[in-house]
Amino acid sequence: MAIEYLKKGKPEAARAEDDAKTAAVVAATLKDIEARGDEAVRELAVKFDGYDRDSYRLSPDEIDALIAKVSPRDLEDIKFAQKQVVNFAKAQRDSMLDIEVETMPGVILGHKNIPVQSVGCYVPGGKFPMVASAHMSVATAKVAGVPRIIACTPPFNGEPNPAVIAAMHLGGADEIYVLGGIQAVGAMAIGTESIAPVHLLVGPGNAFVAEAKRQLFGRVGIDLFAGPTETMVIADETVDAEMCATDLLGQAEHGYNSPAVLVSTSRKLAEETLSEIDRILEILPTSGTARVSWEDYGEVILCDTYDEMLEVADDIASEHVQVMTDRDDWFLENMTSYGALFLGPRTNVANGDKVIGTNHTLPTKKAGRYTGGLWVGKYLKTHSYQKVTTDEAAARIGAYGSRLCLLEGFVGHAEQCNLRVRRYGGQNVPYGEAAE
């Protein structure tokens, strides 16, 4: 196997050191929020967002006034994007069925899909107002039937961002707070004097938000580990360097630690993409961020075969994987670890992020090996139930159950079964009957 790195990013040890520093800050901050509640949240909001007000929850009048600031065209675009997300979420919800089956005469088993009863949606917005994240979290929770949906977003340039607030409100948020960072996630999960805690946290965020969700998992549910954006382009000679470079830098502008990786079988394409990235960085308005991200986290990996590209891609398990080859569907059939796939040059990650209808809250840091992204099913809990409707079934299952409990040494368990055998079995199923 010949896999060659034409460019490598920051070493894993350095990345791990960054993660450890973040974890320590988050742990101390969450402890402070738990101890001091609203007082700690307010101090953090003033310190990190420069934002203070009597209540961080927006009133209905404030929400209406903010929505009025959104231009008719922008509002129409928001509604269009939200409709695409809602339509796909409804189709996904329709695929999840409650079931009830009679597994043997008199024994009925089933499951119900029950919405989580409260969810906290984090919508990033300190650096870029992430309007689309409101559709992905709030509107999808609404489709799932969550009774209480609260949403937090940081101020943008010192004020609530009208477009983000509009998307939250239109998506169905019951409570909207102008809070960002660890203080928002911590307040929603832990609860304060003014914010009742939620059962589930969802939404993407920076490294601090992602780490806060990780540390809070167990106390509350989380959707997934959705940290700084990651993107991968898998390309061969069927596409050009401009497209590859554009797709890599289009995601690298998210933050200073957003990995962007090109995997290719074409040395010519790889080298031309490196040159094209240099050219675009000279003219890209967000190059101040994208350049740092590319220099520290960008990689170009050259492979001999498509099988090698597949192996590298599954090992990295990137959040977004743009596939532009002569066999895109082959990657769809064979890839197993990723956040979402974007197949063919007509597709792109930005459409997935903003409007096409699939959810953009996706697993990062190799979490794609064990989970997919946020979807309507993340807001639903599948709970089983069972009922026995005949004496014969109660006695028969009880006889099996008793013997299996005693096999493990659980005498009290066995007696639960024995009682049913005695109560309902009569002479039909004497205790200890041999299994058929």
Phi, psi and omega in degrees: 000136180236098176246122186240133177266112174279337174210138177239154179266194180301137181301153181302323181298320179292322178295319180296323178295318176300316181298320181295319178297317179299315182300320181294317179298315182297315182301315180294321182292316179296322178298321180293318179297319180295324183282321190242358172057230185304324181299316179292319179300316180296316179300318180292320179296320179291318183293313188264331182249352182060038189226126180220142176200166183300312177229134180279354175276132178282138177279162176304320179295319179296319179298314179299318181294322179291317180297326179296339179280347182279131182295153179305320180294315179297319179296321178296319179294319178299315181295322178297311180298317181297324179296321179295317180295315181296317181299317180290320179297322178296319178297320177295317180298321180294339180280347183261106187256142165288144181230153172211124183227148174263104188281337171202162184306121177088358179244117184242125178240148179200174169218152177238142175262109187249130179297144166303144189275341175205140182223142175252121183255121177262128180241108181300154180184008181290318182262313175232131179288108188274073181306316185297331181297334177293320177298314189297323184261306186291306184297323180292322176298323179296317178300323180289343180092023179294126184290326182232116181240118174246152184223140178235139173213143179287162174293153178241118185055039172088358182219159173300137180281120185302319183293320179295316180297320178299315180295320177299312183295313180296330180287340176114019179293135179273331178222135180234125181241141177264080180220144179234174170064205182300325183295325179290310182295317179296317181296319181293322184277316185275325185087150176225186178299330185251351182234115177288139183291157180254171179266338186216136174252135177223162174115153180278175178180183179284186184299326181288320178294315180298318180291323177298317177299319181298316181289334181273347181299133185110311171292318172228166171280157171231157179290307183184174177276098184243085182264209181306142184304140173234142175220147177226139173244122174256116188217149171238196187288001179284349177235172186249169185293327180299317181293318180296314181295319179297317181290329177288311183286334178300334177259333180296339181287351180301316185193180184280353183226046180256103181298136176227123189231130171257127175241123186214155172264358184249112177297321180300313180297317181299313181292321179292326178294320177301317178294319181293324176298317177300318180295313183294324181297337178286339185240350183286124181300332180261023184294338179301325176273310186299323182295316179297315181298316181293317181295320185272330188234358180282143178220148173232119186240124182257128181239157178277327188226166175293324177299321177294319177299319178299316181296315179297316182296316179293328179290319180286326178052055184293156180295307178247130179234109177269118183251120179225087185220184175274007180212055183301317181294335176295320177292321177301320182287329191250338180288141183237345186226107180188172174274297177213149178257143177235106194259121175092156184293339179284341180268155172204159185295325182299320176298320177296323180294324195247327197211337194290333174127336174284159185278137184265358175276107193229158183290141176236179177051046176069009179293344176297349175289336184229357177211152170270194183273183176295137175204175185303328181294338179293338181268000183247140177250127180267109184251132179270159172213163179212149174211143179248125192250355179229153177300318183299317181293319180299317182289320183291311178297323180298321180296314177299313183300318181300311182296321181290326175295316180294329176302327180264357178088011182267090185290319178297319175301313183301324183291330174302317180289317183300321180302319180290324177298314180293318185288320188247351188278329184055224178266359188282321183227082180297150179303135176088007179304139180296143177296142178281000000 
